[in-house]
Amino acid sequence: MAPQLTLYHCPHSRSTGVLTLLEELHAPYELHVMNMKKGENRAADYLAVNPMGKVPAIRHGDAVVTEQVAIYLYLADLFPNAKLAPPLGDPQRGPYLRWMAFYGSCFEPAMLDQWMKNKPIDKTACHYGDYDTMFNTLIEQLSKGPYLLGEQFTALDVLWSTAFGWMTLFGLLPKLPVIEQYLERVQSRPAAIAAREKDAALAAEQAAA
């Protein structure tokens, strides 16, 4: 019997992207749902899973994986039949890893700095360089479409579309057709719709409790 896979999840949070990925992978999983507004992700039992108190986190048998990008990499490799991760030896494996790492190391930090008007003094000392170069590099890749790796839909697109979705909601992204079309393309997939519906139902249950 395969080890049980559990997603520690708070509705309307970053873990919604992992919920979407699990739906895309057609993976068997259980949800451990917490109410972030009640601080359940800061309770002792969850801090034993992730001392940072953040979601998402997953447990697969005895293995616990935290940090968003690590979870996407782990799950996409765990279910190779879904073909959401280029395998070792595939020419696309390198670009796949690059854009996974680019999200956490460059894109999100730069976007948050831009939002908080916290511009680095010296781009040579900043881990992402500068906002404009970072953003233009991303848009150049995205313009090759329809997905981050061109014709191949991967776990990358779940990660990036989830980020684009919440950043658009908060007005953090410029309104560019290439982003809007990409977001519509990925979020109209059946797995994305199913995950949003499940997430909305969980949020409604928490609001009514």
BELLINFEN-V218288 format. One record per backbone hydrogen bond with DSSP energy under -0.5 kcal/mol. CO is the residue of the C=O (numbers start at 1). NH is the residue of the N-H. E is the energy in kcal/mol with one decimal. If there is no record, write none. Layout:
BEGIN
co	nh	e
CO	NH	E
CO	NH	E
END
This chain:
BEGIN
co	nh	e
4	6	-0.5
4	61	-2.2
5	30	-2.4
6	8	-0.6
6	59	-2.2
7	9	-0.7
7	32	-2.9
8	57	-0.8
9	34	-2.8
10	13	-0.5
13	16	-1.9
14	17	-1.3
14	18	-0.7
15	19	-2.2
16	20	-2.1
17	21	-2.3
18	22	-2.6
19	23	-1.8
20	24	-2.4
21	25	-2.4
22	26	-0.6
22	27	-2.1
23	26	-0.7
30	7	-2.8
31	33	-0.7
32	9	-2.6
34	11	-0.5
34	36	-0.8
35	38	-0.7
35	40	-2.2
36	39	-1.4
39	42	-1.9
40	43	-1.1
43	46	-0.6
43	47	-2.4
44	48	-1.3
46	49	-1.5
46	50	-2.8
50	53	-2.6
56	67	-0.6
57	8	-2.9
58	65	-2.6
59	6	-2.8
59	61	-0.5
60	63	-2.2
63	60	-3.3
65	58	-2.5
67	71	-2.1
68	72	-2.1
69	73	-2.4
70	74	-2.5
71	75	-2.8
72	76	-2.3
73	77	-1.7
74	78	-1.7
75	79	-1.4
77	80	-0.6
79	82	-1.6
80	83	-1.7
84	155	-2.8
87	90	-2.2
90	93	-2.2
91	95	-0.6
92	96	-2.3
93	97	-2.3
94	98	-2.5
95	99	-2.5
96	100	-1.5
97	101	-2.6
98	102	-2.7
99	103	-1.2
100	104	-1.1
101	105	-2.6
102	106	-2.0
102	107	-2.6
103	108	-2.5
106	110	-2.2
107	111	-2.7
108	112	-2.5
109	113	-2.3
110	114	-2.4
111	115	-2.3
112	116	-2.3
113	118	-3.1
114	117	-0.9
117	119	-0.8
122	125	-1.6
123	126	-0.7
126	129	-1.4
128	130	-1.1
130	134	-2.3
131	135	-3.1
132	136	-2.7
133	137	-2.1
134	138	-1.9
135	139	-2.6
136	140	-2.1
137	141	-1.6
138	142	-2.9
139	143	-2.1
141	144	-1.3
142	145	-1.4
147	150	-2.0
149	151	-0.7
149	152	-0.7
150	147	-2.6
151	153	-0.6
152	149	-0.7
154	157	-1.2
154	158	-0.8
155	159	-2.1
156	160	-2.9
157	161	-2.0
158	162	-1.9
159	163	-2.0
160	164	-2.9
161	165	-2.2
162	166	-2.0
163	167	-2.4
164	168	-2.4
165	169	-1.9
166	170	-1.5
167	172	-3.2
167	173	-0.6
168	171	-1.4
174	176	-1.6
176	179	-0.7
176	180	-2.5
177	181	-3.1
178	182	-1.4
179	183	-2.7
180	184	-2.2
181	185	-2.3
182	186	-2.3
183	187	-2.6
184	188	-1.1
186	189	-1.4
189	193	-2.2
190	194	-2.6
191	195	-2.3
192	196	-2.2
193	197	-2.3
194	198	-2.3
195	199	-2.7
196	200	-2.6
197	201	-2.1
198	202	-2.1
199	203	-2.4
200	204	-2.3
201	205	-2.1
202	206	-2.0
203	207	-2.3
204	208	-1.8
205	209	-1.0
END
